[in-house]
Amino acid sequence: MPESLIIGVTIFVLSMFAGFEVITKVPPTLHTPLMSGANAISGIAIIGALLVTGGENTILNTILGVIAIIFATINVVGGFLVTDRMLNMFKKKEK
């Protein structure tokens, strides 16, 4: 196995554990505002996934890049929908 793949997988696994710990410690009242910030991070993840997918033309890079693009896009779209719904709750209702 190439050393760069082992390093990449190690960083991925450690970031999964760190992300899980951070998300589980957030109280429900702060979850929606933090979702807006997560949209920006997921946008950066989409750019990184596009770079990985378009880089070396190995099948593993392409598959992992496409999976990352799909998951980050779902996260961005879902985050915007939740944020939009939250903001609509605070608008004044017209009679």
N, CA and C of each residue as an Amber inpcrd file, in Angstrom:
protein
   285
   0.8430000  -1.1940000   0.0000000   0.0000000   0.0000000   0.0000000
   0.8810000   1.2480000   0.0000000   0.5080000   2.2180000  -0.7810000
   1.2920000   3.4550000  -0.7770000   1.1630000   4.1740000   0.5640000
   2.2360000   4.8200000   0.9460000   2.2550000   5.5280000   2.2320000
   1.2390000   6.6700000   2.2610000   1.0210000   7.3330000   1.1380000
   0.0640000   8.4420000   1.1050000  -1.3650000   7.9520000   1.3400000
  -1.6930000   6.7470000   0.8880000  -3.0280000   6.1880000   1.1280000
  -3.2160000   5.8860000   2.6060000  -2.2130000   5.3310000   3.2430000
  -2.3020000   5.0310000   4.6760000  -2.4590000   6.3200000   5.4770000
  -1.7140000   7.3370000   5.1320000  -1.8270000   8.6300000   5.8180000
  -3.2090000   9.2260000   5.6000000  -3.7120000   9.1610000   4.3680000
  -5.0330000   9.6940000   4.0640000  -6.1410000   8.9810000   4.8250000
  -6.0730000   7.6600000   4.8860000  -7.0800000   6.8840000   5.6170000
  -7.0010000   7.1810000   7.1070000  -5.7980000   7.3230000   7.6400000
  -5.6250000   7.6500000   9.0550000  -6.2400000   9.0080000   9.3780000
  -5.9880000   9.9960000   8.5540000  -6.5710000  11.3260000   8.7670000
  -8.0840000  11.2680000   8.6670000  -8.5940000  10.5010000   7.7190000
 -10.0430000  10.3670000   7.5500000 -10.6890000   9.7430000   8.7860000
 -10.1050000   8.6710000   9.3070000 -10.6690000   7.9980000  10.4790000
 -10.5960000   8.9080000  11.7030000  -9.4770000   9.5790000  11.9030000
  -9.3590000  10.4940000  13.0440000 -10.3440000  11.6570000  12.9330000
 -10.5630000  12.1650000  11.7220000 -11.5090000  13.2710000  11.5530000
 -12.9420000  12.7950000  11.7890000 -13.2380000  11.5350000  11.4630000
 -14.5700000  10.9940000  11.7560000 -14.8040000  10.9520000  13.2660000
 -13.8250000  10.4830000  14.0300000 -13.9710000  10.4390000  15.4810000
 -14.0960000  11.8420000  16.0720000 -13.2630000  12.7570000  15.6020000
 -13.3250000  14.1310000  16.1120000 -14.6610000  14.7830000  15.7730000
 -15.1390000  14.6010000  14.5440000 -16.4270000  15.1580000  14.1450000
 -17.5730000  14.5850000  14.9470000 -17.5500000  13.2910000  15.2040000
 -18.6000000  12.6570000  15.9930000 -18.6220000  13.2240000  17.4120000
 -17.4540000  13.3820000  18.0020000 -17.3810000  13.9230000  19.3610000
 -17.8740000  15.3700000  19.4140000 -17.5310000  16.1580000  18.4330000
 -17.9650000  17.5600000  18.4110000 -19.4760000  17.6520000  18.2330000
 -20.0250000  16.9010000  17.3100000 -21.4590000  16.9750000  17.0190000
 -22.2970000  16.4690000  18.1880000 -21.8620000  15.4100000  18.8530000
 -22.6620000  14.8750000  19.9560000 -22.6630000  15.7890000  21.1700000
 -21.7160000  16.6930000  21.2750000 -21.6430000  17.6010000  22.4190000
 -22.4150000  18.9010000  22.1970000 -22.9520000  19.1120000  20.9990000
 -23.6760000  20.3480000  20.6950000 -25.1180000  20.2300000  21.2030000
 -25.5730000  21.2040000  22.0220000 -26.9680000  21.1610000  22.4620000
 -27.9200000  21.4070000  21.2920000 -29.1440000  20.8720000  21.3760000
 -30.0880000  21.0040000  20.2520000 -30.3880000  22.4520000  19.8590000
 -30.3280000  23.3900000  20.8040000 -30.6350000  24.7830000  20.4620000
 -29.5810000  25.4080000  19.5580000 -28.3840000  24.8790000  19.5810000
 -27.3110000  25.4330000  18.7470000 -27.1160000  24.6660000  17.4460000
 -27.8390000  23.5840000  17.2590000 -27.5900000  22.7370000  16.1040000
 -27.8690000  23.4450000  14.7810000 -28.9980000  24.1440000  14.6780000
 -29.3500000  24.7820000  13.4030000 -28.4050000  25.9220000  13.0360000
 -28.0350000  26.8150000  13.9790000 -27.0540000  27.8360000  13.5850000
 -25.7100000  27.2530000  13.1710000 -25.3090000  26.1720000  13.8050000
 -24.0410000  25.5620000  13.4120000 -24.1390000  24.8920000  12.0540000
 -25.3580000  24.5180000  11.6510000 -25.5600000  23.9090000  10.3430000
 -25.1850000  24.8940000   9.2420000 -25.4380000  26.1690000   9.4680000
 -25.0810000  27.1760000   8.4730000 -23.5660000  27.2370000   8.2810000
 -22.8420000  27.1570000   9.3780000 -21.3830000  27.1350000   9.2780000
 -20.8730000  25.8700000   8.6250000 -21.5700000  24.7730000   8.8640000
 -21.1650000  23.5000000   8.2620000 -21.3420000  23.5260000   6.7490000
 -22.2680000  24.3460000   6.2600000 -22.4520000  24.4560000   4.8140000
 -21.1820000  24.9750000   4.1460000 -20.5450000  25.9430000   4.7640000
 -19.3060000  26.4800000   4.1980000 -18.2080000  25.4220000   4.2030000
 -18.1270000  24.6570000   5.2820000 -17.1120000  23.6040000   5.3690000
 -17.3970000  22.5220000   4.3270000 -18.6670000  22.1820000   4.1330000
 -19.0080000  21.1740000   3.1270000 -18.7230000  21.6810000   1.7220000
 -18.8720000  22.9850000   1.5050000 -18.5070000  23.5640000   0.2130000
 -17.0240000  23.3940000  -0.0630000 -16.2150000  23.5650000   0.9680000
 -14.7680000  23.3510000   0.8220000 -14.4830000  21.8770000   0.5600000
 -15.2550000  21.0000000   1.2290000 -15.0820000  19.5590000   1.0170000
 -15.4260000  19.1730000  -0.4240000 -16.4180000  19.8380000  -1.0030000
 -16.7680000  19.5560000  -2.4020000 -15.6110000  19.9330000  -3.3200000
 -14.9980000  21.0780000  -3.0590000 -13.8630000  21.4920000  -3.8820000
 -12.7070000  20.5060000  -3.7410000 -12.4300000  20.0770000  -2.5090000
 -11.3720000  19.0830000  -2.2950000 -11.6800000  17.7700000  -2.9830000
 -12.9410000  17.3480000  -2.9200000 -13.3290000  16.0950000  -3.5770000
 -13.2100000  16.2010000  -5.0910000 -13.5430000  17.3680000  -5.6280000
 -13.3760000  17.5620000  -7.0760000 -11.9090000  17.4800000  -7.4720000
 -11.0340000  18.0350000  -6.6380000  -9.6040000  17.9610000  -6.9300000
  -9.0980000  16.5210000  -6.8660000  -9.5840000  15.7660000  -5.8620000
  -9.1710000  14.3720000  -5.7520000  -9.6800000  13.5660000  -6.9390000
 -10.9290000  13.7930000  -7.3110000 -11.5160000  13.0450000  -8.4170000
 -10.8170000  13.3610000  -9.7330000 -10.4470000  14.6070000  -9.9390000
  -9.8220000  14.9910000 -11.1960000  -8.3250000  14.8090000 -11.2190000
  -7.7350000  14.4370000 -10.0910000  -6.2800000  14.2810000 -10.0180000
  -5.8070000  13.0310000 -10.7320000  -5.1690000  12.1600000  -9.9820000
  -4.6780000  10.9100000 -10.5560000  -5.8570000  10.0800000 -11.0370000
  -5.6680000   9.4010000 -12.1120000  -6.7790000   8.6510000 -12.6930000
  -6.8140000   7.2060000 -12.2230000  -6.6600000   6.9820000 -10.9200000
  -6.8240000   5.6290000 -10.4060000  -8.2920000   5.4240000 -10.0690000
  -8.7190000   4.2010000 -10.1040000 -10.1310000   3.9050000  -9.8500000
 -10.4910000   4.2370000  -8.4110000  -9.5920000   3.9530000  -7.4590000
  -9.8700000   4.2340000  -6.0500000 -10.0720000   5.7260000  -5.8170000
  -9.2110000   6.5620000  -6.3940000  -9.3680000   8.0200000  -6.2430000
 -10.6820000   8.5000000  -6.8380000 -11.0260000   7.9800000  -7.9860000
 -12.2670000   8.3970000  -8.6430000 -13.4900000   7.9900000  -7.8290000
 -13.5040000   6.7540000  -7.3430000 -14.6520000   6.2820000  -6.5580000
 -14.7830000   7.0640000  -5.2680000 -13.6890000   7.2140000  -4.5320000
 -13.7440000   7.9620000  -3.2660000 -14.0990000   9.4290000  -3.4980000
 -13.5990000  10.0050000  -4.5740000 -13.9280000  11.3910000  -4.8920000
 -15.3950000  11.5810000  -5.2060000 -15.9600000  10.6730000  -5.9780000
 -17.3890000  10.7620000  -6.3190000 -18.2510000  10.5820000  -5.0740000
 -17.8790000   9.6240000  -4.2210000 -18.6310000   9.4240000  -2.9700000
 -18.5500000  10.6750000  -2.1040000 -17.3790000  11.2820000  -2.0110000
 -17.2200000  12.5030000  -1.2110000 -18.0470000  13.6480000  -1.7880000
 -18.0820000  13.7690000  -3.1000000 -18.8840000  14.8140000  -3.7390000
 -20.3660000  14.6080000  -3.4350000 -20.8290000  13.3790000  -3.5230000
 -22.2430000  13.0900000  -3.2660000 -22.6100000  13.4320000  -1.8250000
 -21.8170000  12.9440000  -0.8600000 -22.1420000  13.1940000   0.5490000
 -22.0440000  14.6730000   0.9120000 -21.0360000  15.3550000   0.4210000
 -20.9020000  16.7790000   0.7370000 -22.0230000  17.5880000   0.0990000
 -22.4500000  17.2090000  -1.0950000 -23.5520000  17.9120000  -1.7460000
 -24.8590000  17.7020000  -0.9800000 -25.0990000  16.4710000  -0.5310000
 -26.2880000  16.2050000   0.2830000 -26.2590000  17.0500000   1.5550000
 -25.0950000  17.1630000   2.1640000 -24.9590000  17.9500000   3.3860000
 -25.2190000  19.4340000   3.1300000 -24.7000000  19.9550000   2.0470000
 -24.9010000  21.3710000   1.7240000 -26.3740000  21.6610000   1.4430000
 -26.9960000  20.8500000   0.6090000 -28.3950000  21.0780000   0.2560000
 -29.2860000  20.9340000   1.4890000 -29.0730000  19.8850000   2.2690000
 -29.8610000  19.6950000   3.4890000 -29.6630000  20.8210000   4.4770000
 -28.4430000  21.2840000   4.6150000 -28.1670000  22.3900000   5.5280000
 -28.8630000  23.6700000   5.1130000 -28.8460000  23.9620000   3.8180000
 -29.5400000  25.1580000   3.3460000 -31.0540000  25.0410000   3.5320000
 -31.6070000  23.8490000   3.3100000 -33.0420000  23.6660000   3.5060000
 -33.4330000  23.8490000   4.9660000 -32.6470000  23.2840000   5.8750000
 -32.9330000  23.4370000   7.3080000 -32.7800000  24.8950000   7.7230000
 -31.7330000  25.5590000   7.2660000 -31.5190000  26.9630000   7.6190000
 -32.6360000  27.8420000   7.0720000 -33.0620000  27.5890000   5.8360000
 -34.1540000  28.3580000   5.2540000 -35.4460000  28.1490000   6.0340000
 -35.7050000  26.9330000   6.4140000 -36.9160000  26.6470000   7.2060000
 -36.8570000  27.3520000   8.5560000 -35.6820000  27.3620000   9.1790000
 -35.5250000  28.0340000  10.4700000 -35.7510000  29.5360000  10.3220000
 -35.1860000  30.1300000   9.2810000 -35.3440000  31.5660000   9.0810000
 -36.7830000  31.9350000   8.7680000 -37.5120000  31.0670000   8.0710000
 -38.9210000  31.3200000   7.7940000 -39.7630000  31.3030000   9.0670000
 -39.3280000  30.5980000  10.0760000 -40.0650000  30.5620000  11.3370000
 -40.0260000  31.9130000  12.0440000 -38.9860000  32.7040000  11.7820000
 -38.8400000  33.9900000  12.4710000 -39.4190000  35.1590000  11.6860000
 -39.9230000  34.9250000  10.4970000 -40.5350000  36.0050000   9.7150000
 -41.8930000  36.3260000  10.2800000 -42.2700000  37.6040000  10.1990000
 -43.5880000  38.0160000  10.6660000 -44.6400000  37.5150000   9.6880000
 -45.7000000  36.9940000  10.2440000 -46.7900000  36.4980000   9.4000000
 -47.7050000  37.6510000   9.0360000 -47.9820000  37.7840000   7.7490000
 -48.8570000  38.8600000   7.2870000 -50.2940000  38.3640000   7.2850000
 -51.2090000  39.2640000   7.6310000 -52.6350000  38.8870000   7.6890000
 -53.3130000  39.1340000   6.3720000
